[in-house]
Amino acid sequence: MKINKQDEYGLRILLRIARGNAQIGLSIPQLSELEGMSQPYVGKIARMLRLAGFVESTRGQKGGYVLAKSPEQIIIKDVISSLGGNLFTKDFCDQHSGEIKFCTNSVDCSIRSLWTILQYTVDKVLANISLNDLIGNEGDAREKLDKIIASKLNLEQFTS
């Protein structure tokens, strides 16, 4: 999976909001300062998260962003998908056909099978991780994620 800066920053903003005060929320200037991003970029990502239903915004001098759902209900696969971070989509082959209009391997492509199974596996992992699993510090998150991988997905724990 290719993680782009929009995916990374989207998750960072969402985590920052989740760790903040649930009643007051965080404004774009606050998020910008805390995460070291420009205000226009924070605004763009916050809008995407709002349109996807992960955050709500309040207007006014004390306005800001708060979670629209509990952290347990926000699934990381859904967040990444809303930010556009899928590795393989149905139109992927059309975008990589080379100099001709249709891919020469469009009928029989073993590489397409690889990307499909890889996307399926990534989706399966991310579908089992909620925002709540990431709220703690890195050590706590790693412990939770290792347990998810081991128990729900029947995979060995990942090692650094």
SERO-292796 format. One record per residue: z, y, x of N, C-alpha, C in turn; residue in one letter. Coordinates in steps of 0.02 Angstrom, whole numbers, plus 32768, in hexadecimal, padded with zeros to 4 digits. Each point is the difference from the previous one (the first is absolute). Layout:
N
ZYXZYXZYXA;...
//
This chain:
160
80007FC5802A8000803B7FD68000803E802CM;7FD4802C7FF37FFD803E8026802D80337FDDK;803680108020802E80317FE57FE980458019I;7FEE802B7FD27FEB80438015803B80307FF8N;7FF6803E80158038802F7FFF801480107FB8K;7FD27FFE7FD18012800C7FBB80307FCB7FE6Q;7FF57FC18012802D7FCA7FEC8045800A801FD;8000800C8041803F800A80258027803C7FE4E;7FDF80387FFA8022803C7FE880157FFA7FB7Y;7FD77FDE7FD980137FF57FB980407FD87FFBG;80067FCB8027803D7FD87FFF803B8028801CL;7FF48028803480368029801C801980337FCER;7FD380217FDC801380317FCE80267FDE7FC7I;7FE87FC77FEA80217FDB7FCB80467FEA8014L;80077FE8803E80427FED8019802F803C8006L;7FE6803780178028803D8007801A80167FBBR;7FD67FFD7FCE801480127FBC80347FCF7FE6I;7FF67FBF800E802F7FCC7FE9804580088020A;80018017803D8040800A8024802280417FEDR;7FDC802D7FDF801A80427FEE80297FFE7FC0G;8014803A7FEA802780087FC37FD37FF47FC4N;80117FCF7FD77FD67FEC7FC77FFC80357FCAA;8030802D7FFB7FFF80347FCE7FDA803E8017Q;80088013803E7FE2803D801A7FB97FF3801AI;7FF87FCB80247FBF7FF0801E7FF28028803EG;7FC57FFA801A7FEB8024803C7FC080267FF2L;7FFD803E80187FC5802A7FF67FCC7FF08036S;7FC480197FF67FCB7FF78032801480208042I;801C803D80018015801C804080357FD68023P;802F7FE47FD980347FD6801E7FE17FC0801CQ;7FD57FE07FDA7FE07FC280187FD6800F803EL;7FDE80377FFF7FD780148039802A8007803FS;803880237FFA802C800A803A801F7FBF8017E;80197FD87FD180227FC280127FD17FCD8021L;7FC27FFE7FEB7FD07FCE80187FD0801C8034E;80028041800E7FD5801C80337FB780007FECG;7FF1800D7FC17FBC80017FE67FF280457FE3M;7FC080117FFB7FEF80407FE1800F7FFE7FB5S;8010803A7FE4800F80037FB97FC47FEC7FD5Q;7FC3801680117FC77FE97FD77FF77FB48000P;800C7FE080397FF87FB8800380387FDD7FD8Y;803D8019800580377FE47FD87FF080097FB6V;7FE6803A7FEE7FED800C7FBA7FCB7FD07FE7G;7FCF7FF2802A7FCB7FD17FEE801C7FBA7FF5K;802A7FE9802D801C7FBD7FF980317FFC7FC6I;802980347FF8802F80017FC87FDB7FFE7FBDA;7FC780227FFD7FD87FFF7FC37FE67FB97FF3R;7FE87FDE80337FE97FBB7FF980387FD37FE7M;803B8008801D803A7FD77FEC801480107FB8L;7FFA803F7FEC801180147FBB7FCD7FE27FCFR;7FC0800780107FCC7FE57FD380057FB47FF9L;80187FDF803580087FB77FFE80417FEB7FDBA;802A80317FF0803D7FF17FD9803D7FEE802AG;7FFF800F804180397FF0802B803380388004F;7FE9803E7FF9802D803A80027FF2802E7FC5V;803180297FF17FF980347FCD800F80428023E;7FE280357FE7800D8041801D801F802E7FCDS;802A802D8019801C80357FD67FEB8042801DT;7FF180307FD57FE880418017803B80308008R;7FF08038801D803180358006801D80078045G;802D80318007801D800F804280247FC4801DQ;80207FD97FD780247FC580187FDB7FC07FF0K;7FBF80067FF67FD77FC67FEF7FF77FD2803CG;7FEE7FC47FF07FF57FCF80357FE77FBE7FE4G;7FFD7FCF802B7FE97FBE7FEE803A7FCE7FFFY;80027FD77FCC80317FCA7FFA7FD97FC07FEEV;80207FC7800A7FE07FC17FEF7FF77FFC7FB4L;7FC97FE67FE97FF27FF67FB9801C7FBD7FE8A;800F7FD3802F801B7FBE7FF180377FF18032K;80257FCD7FF380337FEC80317FDC7FE2803ES;80208005803B7FE17FE4803C7FEF7FB67FFBP;80257FDB7FD87FF37FB87FF77FBE7FF57FDAE;7FEC80317FD77FC47FF97FD77FC080188024Q;8008802080387FC6801980257FEC7FCC8034I;7FC87FE07FF47FE77FCA802A7FD0801D8034I;800B7FED803F7FDA801D80377FB57FF37FFAI;7FED7FC67FE87FB87FF17FF57FE180347FD3K;802380137FCB7FE680317FD17FFA80458020D;80328012802A7FFE804080227FC48003802FV;7FF97FCD802A7FC87FFE80307FBD80027FDBI;7FFB7FDB7FCB7FC180007FD97FF180457FE4S;803480227FE77FF580427FE37FEB80338035S;80147FF5803D7FEE802D80377FBD7FEE801FL;7FE37FC87FEB7FBE7FEC801780007FD2803CG;80377FDE800F80057FDB803F7FEE7FB77FFFG;7FD37FEA7FD57FEC7FBA80017FCF7FF38039N;80097FC780207FD37FEC80367FBC7FED7FE5L;7FFF7FD87FCB7FC17FE57FE77FFC800B7FB5F;7FCA80217FEB7FF280097FB97FBB7FE37FF1T;7FEF7FFB7FC27FC07FE17FED7FC48026801CK;80068041800A7FC78026801A7FFF8003804DD;802D7FDD80218005800180497FBD7FEC8021F;7FE37FC97FE87FC27FE7801E7FC780327FF8C;7FFE80247FC87FCB80327FF5800680398033D;803D800F8016800B8036802F7FEF7FEB8048Q;7FF97FBF800C7FF47FE780447FC37FD38003H;7FCA80157FE07FC57FD67FFE7FD1800A803BS;800F8030802A7FD4800E80397FCB80327FECG;7FC67FFC80217FCB80317FF57FD77FF27FC1E;80057FC47FE57FDB7FF17FC3802D80087FC3I;7FE280007FC68026800D7FC380327FC87FEFK;7FEC7FC2800B802A7FC77FF080147FDB8040F;803C7FE7800380187FDB80397FD87FBF8007C;7FED7FEF803C7FD97FC3800C80297FC27FF2T;804280077FFB802C7FC77FF3801D80027FBAN;7FE380267FD2801E80097FBE80047FC07FD7S;7FD57FD0800D80007FC27FDA80337FCE801CV;80057FFB8042802B7FCF801F80258021803BD;803D80197FF280238027803380477FE3800CC;80097FE1803980427FE58010803180388012S;7FE780398018802D80388010801E801D7FC1I;7FD980047FCA801A80197FC0803A7FD47FE9R;7FFB7FBF800C80377FD37FEE803F80118028S;7FF78010804080398013802A8022803E7FE4L;7FD980357FF2801E803E7FE780217FF67FBDW;7FE27FD67FD6801D7FF47FBE80447FDE8006T;80067FCC802980407FDD80078033802B8024I;7FEA8029802E802E802D8022801C80347FCFL;7FD5801D7FD6801880307FCD802F7FDE7FD0Q;7FF07FC37FEB802B7FDB7FD380467FF6801EY;80027FED804080407FF48022802880408007T;7FE080368013802280418005801B80157FBCV;7FD67FF97FCD801680127FBC803C7FD67FEAD;80007FC0801080377FD47FED804180168022K;7FFD8013803F803C80198023801780417FE1V;7FD280307FF9801480437FE880177FFF7FB7L;7FE87FCF7FD980157FFB7FBA80497FEA7FFAA;801C7FE6803680467FE87FFF803080328021N;7FE7803B8011802A803180218004803E7FD4I;803D80167FF28009803C7FD88015803A802DS;7FFE803B7FE58017803B8025804A7FF88012L;80257FDF7FD580477FF5800D800B7FD78040N;7FD27FD3801080067FD8803C7FF880298040D;7FE4803B7FFA7FF2802A803A802F803B8007L;802D800B7FD08029803C8000803380038039I;801C7FC980158032800080357FE380118044G;80287FF680347FE7800C80447FD17FC78014N;7FE28006803A7FCE7FCF8016801D7FB98004E;803C7FF9801A801F7FBE8006800C7FE07FBCG;801980287FD0800C7FE67FBD7FBE7FED7FDED;7FCE802B80087FBF7FF17FE27FE27FC1801EA;80057FF880427FE57FC5802180217FC17FE7R;804280027FF880257FC67FE67FE97FEE7FBAE;7FF980337FD47FE87FF37FBC7FB97FE48000K;7FD5801D80297FBA7FEA80027FFA7FB9801BL;80277FF0803480007FBC801A80157FCE7FCBD;803280117FD880167FD47FCA7FCA7FF77FCAK;7FDF80377FF07FC97FFC7FCF7FC97FD28019I;7FEC800A803E7FCB7FD7801E80147FB68000I;803E7FF3801580177FBB800680087FDE7FBCA;801E80237FD080117FDF7FC17FC780027FCDS;7FE380397FF47FCE80067FCB7FBC7FE98015K;7FF0800680407FBD7FF180167FFB7FC1802AL;80397FE1800C80027FC280277FDD80068043N;800B803880207FE4800C8043803A80078031L;7FF27FF2803F8034800B8033800C804B8006E;803C80118016800F8047800A7FD4801B8038Q;7FEC803E7FF67FD880228033802D8013803AF;7FE57FFF803B80268016803A7FDE803C801ET;8028802C801D7FE4803D801E7FE27FF18044S;
//
